[in-house]
Amino acid sequence: MNEIEQEYLTFILDGEEFGVDILCVQELKVWSPVTEIPNTPDYLKGVVNLRGVIVPIVDLRERFDKQAIDYNATTVVIILRAVINNEQVVVGIVVDAVSDVYKVSEKDIRKAPDFGSHIDSRFIKGMAAIEEKLIILLDSDKLLDVEQLYTINNSISKAAS
């Protein structure tokens, strides 16, 4: 019986390793200045023109309510692409560094534990133990869903107050 394997591009965010479905990765870019958009959440850094496509750039560290840091030589923008609700969606996510590509068997993906209302787990697909480390696998469809990505989670902001 064949195992279903999926490849994940992994990246570092605040010391943790995350993975996204490699089939959603369009390209990797070094950080470069963006055009800022007024009256947007802090984690929406702005937009870039990528070969005629206007791409919103989201700082994933800030989106996940982690402390912002200055961008440096290892800062990478992962351009993700998918079809959501019959529309092509392209979003860039800023991460601390790109790590590796791993093949993960579907049977090796475990459900993420319930973190309660203090951690926004809507983007987490599951967790996988790979080479003695635990990788948090993100749900690419939810990560690219504009309604999910640009919605501010009130439970987090209320808990932080």
C-alpha positions in Angstrom: 0.0 0.0 0.0 1.4 3.4 -1.0 1.9 6.1 1.6 0.8 9.5 0.7 3.8 11.9 1.1 3.7 15.6 0.9 6.7 18.0 0.7 6.9 20.9 3.1 9.2 23.9 2.9 10.2 24.7 6.5 11.2 28.0 7.9 12.2 29.5 11.3 10.0 31.9 13.1 11.0 33.1 16.6 13.0 29.9 17.1 10.3 27.5 16.1 10.2 25.6 12.8 7.1 25.8 10.7 6.3 24.1 7.4 4.1 25.1 4.4 3.0 22.8 1.5 5.7 23.2 -1.1 3.1 23.1 -3.9 1.9 26.5 -2.7 5.4 28.1 -2.8 5.8 30.2 -5.9 9.3 31.6 -5.0 11.6 32.8 -2.3 12.8 36.4 -2.2 15.2 38.3 0.0 13.6 41.1 2.0 13.3 44.3 0.1 11.3 47.5 0.9 7.6 47.4 0.2 5.0 50.1 -0.6 3.2 50.7 2.7 -0.6 50.9 2.8 -2.2 53.2 5.3 -4.7 52.0 7.9 -3.8 48.3 7.8 -2.8 46.0 10.6 0.9 46.2 11.7 1.6 42.7 10.4 0.6 43.8 6.9 3.9 45.4 5.8 2.7 46.6 2.5 2.7 45.4 -1.1 5.2 44.7 -3.9 4.8 44.5 -7.6 6.0 41.0 -8.6 6.1 40.8 -12.4 2.8 42.8 -12.7 1.0 41.2 -9.8 0.5 43.2 -6.6 1.4 41.0 -3.7 0.5 41.8 -0.1 3.4 41.1 2.3 2.5 39.8 5.8 5.0 39.5 8.6 4.1 36.1 9.9 6.0 36.7 13.2 3.7 39.7 13.9 0.6 37.9 12.5 1.2 35.2 15.1 1.5 37.8 17.8 5.2 37.3 18.3 7.6 40.2 18.9 8.7 42.1 15.8 12.4 42.1 15.0 14.5 44.0 12.6 15.0 42.3 9.2 18.5 41.1 8.4 20.4 39.0 5.9 18.5 35.8 6.7 15.1 37.4 6.5 13.1 35.8 3.6 9.8 36.5 1.9 8.1 33.3 0.9 5.7 34.0 -2.0 2.7 31.6 -1.6 0.1 31.0 -4.3 -3.1 29.0 -4.3 -6.6 29.0 -5.7 -9.1 29.9 -3.0 -12.8 30.2 -3.7 -12.0 29.9 -7.5 -9.7 32.9 -7.3 -5.9 32.9 -7.6 -4.4 34.3 -4.4 -0.8 35.4 -4.0 0.6 36.5 -0.6 4.2 37.0 0.6 5.0 35.9 4.2 8.1 37.3 5.9 9.9 34.7 8.0 13.2 34.8 10.0 14.9 32.2 7.8 14.2 29.3 5.4 15.3 26.0 6.8 14.8 22.9 4.6 12.4 20.8 2.5 11.0 17.6 4.1 8.8 14.8 2.8 6.1 14.0 5.4 3.9 11.0 5.3 0.2 11.8 6.0 0.3 9.1 8.7 3.1 11.1 10.5 1.0 14.3 10.9 -0.5 14.6 14.3 -3.3 16.9 15.3 -2.1 20.0 17.2 -3.0 20.1 20.9 -5.7 22.5 22.0 -3.9 25.7 23.0 -7.0 27.4 24.3 -8.0 30.9 23.4 -4.6 32.5 24.0 -3.0 31.0 20.9 -4.5 31.4 17.5 -4.4 27.9 16.0 -6.7 28.4 13.0 -3.7 28.3 10.7 -2.2 25.0 12.1 -2.8 21.9 10.1 -0.9 19.6 12.5 2.5 18.7 13.8 5.2 16.3 12.5 8.2 14.9 14.2 11.1 15.0 11.7 14.7 14.2 12.5 14.3 14.6 16.3 12.5 17.9 16.0 8.8 18.9 16.0 7.6 21.0 13.0 4.4 22.9 13.1 2.7 22.4 9.7 0.6 25.3 8.5 -2.7 24.9 6.6 -1.8 26.7 3.3 -5.4 27.2 2.3 -6.2 29.0 5.6 -2.9 30.9 5.5 -3.8 32.2 2.0 -7.5 32.8 2.8 -7.8 36.6 2.7 -10.7 36.6 5.2 -8.6 34.5 7.7 -5.3 36.2 7.1 -6.5 39.8 7.5 -8.9 39.2 10.4 -7.7 40.3 13.8 -8.3 37.7 16.4 -10.2 39.5 19.2 -9.6 36.8 21.7 -5.8 37.3 21.5 -6.0 41.1 21.8 -8.5 40.8 24.7 -6.3 38.3 26.5 -3.2 40.5 26.1 -5.0 43.5 27.6 
